[in-house]
Amino acid sequence: MVAENAGGLCSIDSAAGNALREKMQGLAERASKRYIKVQTQRRELKSLIEGGNTPPAHLRLVMVGAQGSAKSSAGNSILRKNAFAVHVRTTTTTKSCEISHSMVAERKLTVVDSPGWFYKHTLQDTCERDKLEIENSMYLCPPGPHAVLLVVGLASAFNASYQRAVQEHMSLFTDDIWKRTIVAFTRGEWLGGRTVEERIESEGGLQWLLKQCGNRYHVLDNMKCSDETQVTELLEKIEEMWAGNKNPHYEVDLCRAEEIEARKEAEDKMAKRIRQTTQRQSRILRELFKGEKQPITDLRVVLVGRKESGKSMTGNRILSKELFDTYWMKKEFQCKRGTTMCVKQQRNVAEVNITVVEAPGWLTDTMTADWLKGEVLRSVSMCAPGPHIFLLVIPISKAFTEEDRKAVVELLMPFSERVWRHCMVLFTWGDWLSNRSIEEHIAGEGKGLQWLVEKCQNRYHVVSRYHHITGEELFKKINDLIIRNKGHCFSTEDKQKKKLELPWQVKQPELTEEEWDRREQELIDRMLKAVVPEPEEPTLPSVKMTASIDGFCIPSMSGGAPSEFGSTFLNQRACAMVSEWLNIRAANSDVTSGLGSISASASYVEKLDGIPLTDENHQAIGCFFPEKDIMKFDTVLQTRISTDTVGARRRHSF
């Protein structure tokens, strides 16, 4: 019996071995046919050049491809110099198009390096600014590139996700782009003993890609950067492709180039407005709450965001320990797996008991499920009596769509409008920004993300994978938010106490402490909205108000409640006094807030704060006062700046 079983196993192994050998033999035959076809095609094109069709002496090349495909390294190999920055540890390096020139193999070369897309991202997933930069790469070498190098790394499998990403991102250009495209395989050392043709024949996605490109490809070995022959051969293939095309270069739409440039300028202006608004609001809040401290012994945080947004990474950063499972690092192809229930982790950090609750994420292309809404509701009860802050986790590496905005609104809607006073936008994957500011990213992503940032009253922060120094800054911003909320955490219970009103008390209602806090918050909210610079030319308010002469008075915070004098005029004057006080007290504070922009360094903000308000900053004052009164307040502001600058140098307190 044993002998029979052994014989059966041997026959199975023999059959499997024969099948494998047949498969490998068929693969080798197909690879050989592809190689012969390519060589025949090249001979035909060379004959055109030898017949008098002389290639241009100056070749213009544009490189496109996925992030991590060694695109910048390939550009350096082609130019024979370190023209494009390459950093191994960062997620990506190229965030805007870069151009460089060189003389290689008796040819003038111009090479444009474009930002890469994440290898499995669809076109919808890619950030708007990245898509704009990729499209703009074709316009940087007018009148158009002779060749487009589609860079594909041989270290990664060209699976269905990779193929879809390439196909959708190449649709940013016209269909003629494929006639000018050569697939540039990088990391050729990963082939080992196999030929590139065998690799192509073993993957259906690569076969589709080569069919799109007219079977044009080249291999660059990153371990042989000093080998000039691989670059010379690539340039010869580019010249052969040029000879086989009717048009000398890829045709670009100059009108579209103007549209792209105009859009980029508009986004840069908007980014500047966002930065200025954040800084102004930060100064005002610092001045309003100057000297106030809120001792923190407990901190409760709820993380809300879609799948693969970096919530677990954020939780680990806050707790200073790997407690949340960052599953995506091991299961990157299983995007539908992950947290389906709220996860709670606790730890004492620097004598502060920190509780972090991670709510399940949602998929961008699906509707927000009822069970997910229930889990977000449960997250509040898991950190009783309530969270101090909701961190809305937004990955910079992915586009923020209108579906994402609606999902956030639906999940927070059961908590009423009060919840937004406890919300902050936390941008993850800050490395993806490279040298771009977060304000530029917000401006470029569109109205959805801008709305969310404004809804959170311009409270935002950026965390990176490799720069842990931002953790301290995040805690400062959380502390500032807690101080503004007077230490109150968010609660689903209505804490506003209603007292019985007797007939003789109707004209003189007694306000509870909660009601005072609510009216104060509403006043601050209205004030913060008023300092936002308008994108268009500002208009003067329809109601004229004169400057208050009662500068020694304390502004009234009683809202609509009658004063003890029972005078409507005094209430109106009190509103004017609040506006005056806010402008005079807050406008010239040079104490920076943790609520400000992450892109600005501390030294830059200090320098900015010490500069008197210019005409550009008069817009905020004009929201409260008519134009004729601004001159009066300039004198007051200048006096306050000169006297308060020394005293206001106390800054950066936790």
SULMO-V862222 format. One record per residue. RES is the residue in three letters. OMEGA is omega in degrees with one decimal (999 if undefined). Layout:
((RES	OMEGA) (RES	OMEGA))
This chain:
((MET	179.2) (VAL	179.9) (ALA	179.5) (GLU	178.9) (ASN	179.2) (ALA	178.6) (GLY	178.7) (GLY	178.8) (LEU	179.8) (CYS	179.7) (SER	178.1) (ILE	178.7) (ASP	180.0) (SER	179.6) (ALA	178.8) (ALA	178.6) (GLY	178.6) (ASN	179.5) (ALA	179.5) (LEU	179.4) (ARG	178.2) (GLU	179.1) (LYS	-179.8) (MET	178.5) (GLN	177.5) (GLY	177.9) (LEU	179.9) (ALA	179.5) (GLU	179.3) (ARG	177.9) (ALA	179.2) (SER	178.5) (LYS	178.6) (ARG	-179.6) (TYR	-179.9) (ILE	179.3) (LYS	179.4) (VAL	-179.1) (GLN	176.8) (THR	178.9) (GLN	-179.4) (ARG	179.0) (ARG	179.1) (GLU	-179.9) (LEU	177.3) (LYS	179.3) (SER	177.1) (LEU	179.0) (ILE	179.1) (GLU	179.3) (GLY	175.3) (GLY	178.3) (ASN	-172.1) (THR	178.8) (PRO	178.1) (PRO	179.0) (ALA	180.0) (HIS	-179.0) (LEU	178.6) (ARG	-175.4) (LEU	174.2) (VAL	179.3) (MET	175.5) (VAL	179.4) (GLY	-178.1) (ALA	174.1) (GLN	179.8) (GLY	179.7) (SER	-178.5) (ALA	-178.5) (LYS	-180.0) (SER	177.3) (SER	177.5) (ALA	177.6) (GLY	177.3) (ASN	178.7) (SER	-178.9) (ILE	-177.8) (LEU	-180.0) (ARG	177.1) (LYS	179.1) (ASN	-177.3) (ALA	-175.6) (PHE	-177.2) (ALA	178.3) (VAL	177.6) (HIS	-174.0) (VAL	-169.4) (ARG	-175.8) (THR	-179.8) (THR	178.5) (THR	-179.1) (THR	-175.5) (THR	177.9) (LYS	172.6) (SER	-176.7) (CYS	177.5) (GLU	-176.8) (ILE	179.1) (SER	-176.4) (HIS	178.0) (SER	175.4) (MET	-174.9) (VAL	176.8) (ALA	178.2) (GLU	177.8) (ARG	172.3) (LYS	-178.0) (LEU	168.7) (THR	-176.6) (VAL	177.4) (VAL	176.1) (ASP	-176.4) (SER	176.6) (PRO	178.7) (GLY	174.4) (TRP	177.1) (PHE	-164.5) (TYR	-179.8) (LYS	178.2) (HIS	170.2) (THR	178.3) (LEU	178.2) (GLN	-179.6) (ASP	-174.8) (THR	-179.6) (CYS	-177.0) (GLU	-178.4) (ARG	177.3) (ASP	178.1) (LYS	179.6) (LEU	-180.0) (GLU	178.5) (ILE	178.6) (GLU	-177.4) (ASN	-177.5) (SER	-177.9) (MET	-175.3) (TYR	-176.2) (LEU	177.1) (CYS	-176.9) (PRO	2.3) (PRO	178.3) (GLY	-178.0) (PRO	173.1) (HIS	-177.4) (ALA	173.8) (VAL	179.5) (LEU	176.0) (LEU	-172.1) (VAL	179.3) (VAL	179.3) (GLY	179.3) (LEU	179.0) (ALA	-179.0) (SER	176.7) (ALA	178.1) (PHE	-175.1) (ASN	-176.0) (ALA	179.4) (SER	178.6) (TYR	-179.5) (GLN	179.5) (ARG	179.5) (ALA	179.1) (VAL	-177.4) (GLN	-177.0) (GLU	-179.1) (HIS	175.2) (MET	176.8) (SER	173.0) (LEU	179.3) (PHE	177.8) (THR	-178.9) (ASP	179.6) (ASP	-177.6) (ILE	-177.2) (TRP	178.5) (LYS	-178.6) (ARG	-171.9) (THR	171.5) (ILE	176.7) (VAL	178.5) (ALA	178.2) (PHE	176.1) (THR	-177.2) (ARG	180.0) (GLY	179.0) (GLU	179.8) (TRP	178.1) (LEU	-177.5) (GLY	179.5) (GLY	-179.2) (ARG	173.6) (THR	179.2) (VAL	177.9) (GLU	176.6) (GLU	177.1) (ARG	179.7) (ILE	-177.8) (GLU	-179.1) (SER	-179.0) (GLU	-179.1) (GLY	179.2) (GLY	178.8) (LEU	176.9) (GLN	176.8) (TRP	-177.8) (LEU	-179.1) (LEU	175.6) (LYS	178.2) (GLN	-175.0) (CYS	-179.2) (GLY	176.8) (ASN	178.5) (ARG	-179.5) (TYR	178.4) (HIS	-178.5) (VAL	174.4) (LEU	178.8) (ASP	-177.2) (ASN	179.0) (MET	-179.2) (LYS	-177.6) (CYS	-178.6) (SER	-179.2) (ASP	-177.8) (GLU	-176.0) (THR	-179.1) (GLN	176.4) (VAL	179.4) (THR	178.7) (GLU	177.1) (LEU	179.5) (LEU	176.6) (GLU	178.1) (LYS	177.6) (ILE	178.6) (GLU	177.5) (GLU	177.3) (MET	177.7) (TRP	-179.2) (ALA	-177.5) (GLY	179.7) (ASN	179.0) (LYS	179.6) (ASN	-175.6) (PRO	-178.1) (HIS	178.3) (TYR	-177.6) (GLU	178.4) (VAL	178.9) (ASP	-176.8) (LEU	177.5) (CYS	177.7) (ARG	177.7) (ALA	177.9) (GLU	178.2) (GLU	179.6) (ILE	-179.3) (GLU	179.0) (ALA	179.4) (ARG	179.3) (LYS	177.7) (GLU	179.0) (ALA	179.0) (GLU	177.3) (ASP	177.6) (LYS	179.1) (MET	177.4) (ALA	177.8) (LYS	178.9) (ARG	178.6) (ILE	-179.6) (ARG	179.9) (GLN	179.4) (THR	-179.7) (THR	-179.8) (GLN	179.4) (ARG	179.1) (GLN	179.2) (SER	-179.9) (ARG	-178.4) (ILE	-179.7) (LEU	177.3) (ARG	180.0) (GLU	-179.1) (LEU	-175.2) (PHE	179.5) (LYS	177.2) (GLY	-179.8) (GLU	178.2) (LYS	-179.7) (GLN	-179.3) (PRO	-176.2) (ILE	173.5) (THR	178.0) (ASP	177.7) (LEU	-178.6) (ARG	-172.7) (VAL	173.0) (VAL	179.8) (LEU	179.9) (VAL	179.5) (GLY	-179.1) (ARG	-179.7) (LYS	178.2) (GLU	178.8) (SER	-179.5) (GLY	179.9) (LYS	-179.2) (SER	177.4) (MET	178.6) (THR	178.0) (GLY	177.6) (ASN	179.0) (ARG	-179.4) (ILE	-177.6) (LEU	179.9) (SER	178.3) (LYS	-179.4) (GLU	179.5) (LEU	176.6) (PHE	-178.1) (ASP	175.9) (THR	-170.6) (TYR	-173.1) (TRP	-178.8) (MET	-178.2) (LYS	-173.9) (LYS	-173.9) (GLU	-179.1) (PHE	-179.3) (GLN	-171.1) (CYS	-177.3) (LYS	177.8) (ARG	178.8) (GLY	-176.4) (THR	176.1) (THR	176.0) (MET	178.2) (CYS	178.4) (VAL	-176.8) (LYS	176.6) (GLN	-178.8) (GLN	177.5) (ARG	175.8) (ASN	-179.2) (VAL	179.0) (ALA	177.5) (GLU	174.7) (VAL	177.6) (ASN	-174.9) (ILE	174.6) (THR	178.9) (VAL	176.8) (VAL	177.9) (GLU	177.0) (ALA	178.9) (PRO	178.5) (GLY	179.3) (TRP	175.0) (LEU	-174.6) (THR	-172.6) (ASP	179.1) (THR	177.9) (MET	179.5) (THR	-175.7) (ALA	179.6) (ASP	-179.3) (TRP	178.8) (LEU	176.3) (LYS	178.2) (GLY	179.3) (GLU	177.7) (VAL	175.0) (LEU	-179.2) (ARG	-178.5) (SER	179.7) (VAL	-179.6) (SER	-180.0) (MET	177.3) (CYS	-179.6) (ALA	6.7) (PRO	177.0) (GLY	-179.3) (PRO	173.8) (HIS	-175.5) (ILE	169.0) (PHE	175.4) (LEU	178.3) (LEU	-170.7) (VAL	-178.0) (ILE	178.2) (PRO	178.6) (ILE	-176.5) (SER	180.0) (LYS	177.9) (ALA	175.4) (PHE	-173.2) (THR	175.6) (GLU	176.0) (GLU	176.9) (ASP	179.5) (ARG	179.5) (LYS	179.2) (ALA	179.0) (VAL	-178.8) (VAL	-179.1) (GLU	-178.1) (LEU	-178.0) (LEU	-176.8) (MET	179.9) (PRO	-177.6) (PHE	-178.6) (SER	-176.9) (GLU	-178.1) (ARG	-174.5) (VAL	-176.0) (TRP	176.2) (ARG	-179.2) (HIS	-174.7) (CYS	173.1) (MET	176.0) (VAL	178.2) (LEU	179.4) (PHE	177.1) (THR	-177.2) (TRP	-179.8) (GLY	177.9) (ASP	-178.1) (TRP	-179.2) (LEU	-174.3) (SER	-178.6) (ASN	179.1) (ARG	-179.9) (SER	179.0) (ILE	177.4) (GLU	175.9) (GLU	177.6) (HIS	179.7) (ILE	-179.3) (ALA	-176.9) (GLY	-176.0) (GLU	176.1) (GLY	-171.3) (LYS	-177.9) (GLY	-179.7) (LEU	177.7) (GLN	178.4) (TRP	-178.2) (LEU	179.2) (VAL	178.2) (GLU	179.1) (LYS	176.7) (CYS	178.3) (GLN	175.3) (ASN	172.2) (ARG	179.2) (TYR	-178.8) (HIS	-178.8) (VAL	173.6) (VAL	-178.8) (SER	179.7) (ARG	-169.9) (TYR	-178.7) (HIS	-176.5) (HIS	-178.1) (ILE	-177.3) (THR	180.0) (GLY	179.4) (GLU	178.9) (GLU	178.1) (LEU	179.2) (PHE	177.2) (LYS	-179.9) (LYS	176.5) (ILE	178.9) (ASN	178.1) (ASP	178.8) (LEU	178.5) (ILE	178.0) (ILE	179.5) (ARG	178.5) (ASN	176.9) (LYS	176.8) (GLY	-178.3) (HIS	173.5) (CYS	177.7) (PHE	178.9) (SER	178.1) (THR	179.0) (GLU	177.7) (ASP	-175.7) (LYS	-178.1) (GLN	-177.2) (LYS	178.1) (LYS	-178.8) (LYS	179.3) (LEU	-179.5) (GLU	175.7) (LEU	-175.5) (PRO	-176.8) (TRP	179.6) (GLN	-176.2) (VAL	-178.3) (LYS	-175.5) (GLN	-176.3) (PRO	178.3) (GLU	-175.6) (LEU	176.2) (THR	178.7) (GLU	178.7) (GLU	179.3) (GLU	175.5) (TRP	179.0) (ASP	-178.6) (ARG	-179.0) (ARG	176.5) (GLU	178.5) (GLN	179.0) (GLU	177.8) (LEU	179.2) (ILE	178.9) (ASP	179.7) (ARG	179.8) (MET	179.8) (LEU	177.4) (LYS	-176.8) (ALA	-177.3) (VAL	179.8) (VAL	178.8) (PRO	-179.2) (GLU	179.0) (PRO	179.5) (GLU	180.0) (GLU	-176.2) (PRO	177.3) (THR	-179.7) (LEU	178.9) (PRO	-177.7) (SER	180.0) (VAL	-178.7) (LYS	176.6) (MET	177.2) (THR	-178.8) (ALA	-178.4) (SER	175.2) (ILE	-178.5) (ASP	-174.1) (GLY	-177.9) (PHE	-175.5) (CYS	174.9) (ILE	-179.0) (PRO	178.3) (SER	177.8) (MET	-172.6) (SER	177.8) (GLY	-176.3) (GLY	-178.8) (ALA	-179.6) (PRO	177.6) (SER	-178.0) (GLU	177.6) (PHE	178.1) (GLY	-176.4) (SER	175.0) (THR	-179.5) (PHE	179.5) (LEU	176.5) (ASN	178.3) (GLN	178.5) (ARG	179.1) (ALA	178.0) (CYS	178.2) (ALA	179.5) (MET	177.2) (VAL	179.9) (SER	179.9) (GLU	-178.1) (TRP	-179.6) (LEU	-179.1) (ASN	-176.7) (ILE	-175.8) (ARG	-168.5) (ALA	-171.2) (ALA	-174.4) (ASN	176.8) (SER	178.3) (ASP	173.8) (VAL	-174.9) (THR	-176.2) (SER	172.2) (GLY	178.5) (LEU	-173.2) (GLY	-174.3) (SER	177.2) (ILE	-174.0) (SER	-177.7) (ALA	179.1) (SER	-178.0) (ALA	-178.8) (SER	179.5) (TYR	-180.0) (VAL	178.2) (GLU	178.9) (LYS	-179.1) (LEU	-177.1) (ASP	-176.2) (GLY	-178.1) (ILE	177.5) (PRO	-179.6) (LEU	179.0) (THR	179.4) (ASP	-179.5) (GLU	-178.2) (ASN	179.9) (HIS	-176.9) (GLN	179.5) (ALA	179.7) (ILE	-179.1) (GLY	178.1) (CYS	-176.9) (PHE	-171.9) (PHE	174.5) (PRO	-172.3) (GLU	-175.5) (LYS	-177.3) (ASP	-175.9) (ILE	179.6) (MET	-179.3) (LYS	-176.2) (PHE	175.0) (ASP	179.6) (THR	179.0) (VAL	-178.3) (LEU	-179.6) (GLN	177.9) (THR	179.8) (ARG	-179.6) (ILE	-177.2) (SER	-177.1) (THR	-173.7) (ASP	-172.9) (THR	-177.9) (VAL	-177.2) (GLY	-175.7) (ALA	-177.3) (ARG	175.7) (ARG	-173.7) (ARG	172.5) (HIS	174.9) (SER	178.8) (PHE	999))
